[in-house]
Amino acid sequence: MNEFCNVVFVVTEAYSCPLYKVGEEFTVRNFTLSANRDKQTCLLLIQEFMKVLATPEFLLEPRRRAPINPVPPLQQKMQRFRFECGGCSGLIRFERKKPPKTHAVTVQGRLIEAKNRETERQASETLQKKLYSFLRGIKLFDQLDVDTLHYLTLLMQLRRYDANKILIEEGMPGTHLYILLAGQAAVINKNGEIFARLKRGEMFGETSLLTGKPAYPSVCSLTPVQLIVLNSINFRQTLSTYPNLNSFFWNIIITRAKANLVRSSQINSGMSGELACISLVDLFQLINTGRKSGKLDLKLQNDQACVLFNDEGEIVHAVCGQLRDKEALFALLSQENGTFTYTVGNLPELYRKKQQLGEFMTLLMEGLQHVDESRSTGAL
């Protein structure tokens, strides 16, 4: 019997895959693949698994140290444990789960293991109750029901960081959502100057996870801090399990964007600024909530663009270079540098009765998904 032919794979990322979601598992036992029986089997994914199982690390006989077809030591170090399937319009990434720990053989050893597991379980339950109680006491989470908030806390972890530690680095991909539990942290600019201080219960890091864009700006601990964290994989799983959390997090971003613009005294009859200070996703959301018609002009690095909004804050027209409407809008969502000017006012007659490009939130999510898929294939 093969000692490496019994393996469990887990989906860690999913983009427009019509069948599988983050967290789903596939088991290989004696070279037989089993998955969810309630779902249609994807032949493209089966082909990928066949390629994986054909690699040398899966061709080891029991109790043998060397593969049937020996692999050079350097190549052994480079053996992959993460894989992907992108044969159709969707894309998923999956990886091997770590093998379970070996169990004690003696009765005494098993009793000790059982006691340790019970202690860990009790400690975990105590921590989850404390996290739930803490989050329930924050006004930010008032709108979440008991089940949603409880599920969220089950996936969260408690971490401690020393003072002067960079928690989020500007320009780097987002990896976690953070909530400040204790200590002091601050938002800092490129020169290390404090832009804003974060209070107990404040959340940060969610914007990069939602948009897929690099983090902006940096966040640093001023004192030793305790943070509640949710990693990107669990964040996506949470949004998949509770779709209402999408609007919850977006509302937080909109509120924050409004506060930043008010602080900068940029709201009058319109507003202007740099995309380095507010992402286009946040800007579109902000204009949409205003429920006024207007025109957003953009000066980008290589192009000029404009987006028109009707009286309901819905997008009716977009231009970016030679692109129009949806294609232009999706192209704009990947832009991170440039300046913008938004002018409130009646639209030209040609666009007043023009049909919107799509339901706003659906359109935005479709655009972000398009950007994410383009980045994963190197199209951007």
Helices and strands as residue ranges (DSSP letters): E 7-15, E 25-29, E 32-34, H 43-53, G 56-58, H 73-77, E 82-85, E 91-96, H 107-136, G 139-141, H 146-154, E 157-161, E 166-168, E 176-182, E 185-188, E 194-198, E 203-204, H 206-211, E 218-221, E 225-231, H 232-241, H 244-263, E 270-274, H 280-290, E 294-300, E 304-309, E 315-320, E 323-324, H 325-332, E 338-344, H 349-352, H 360-376
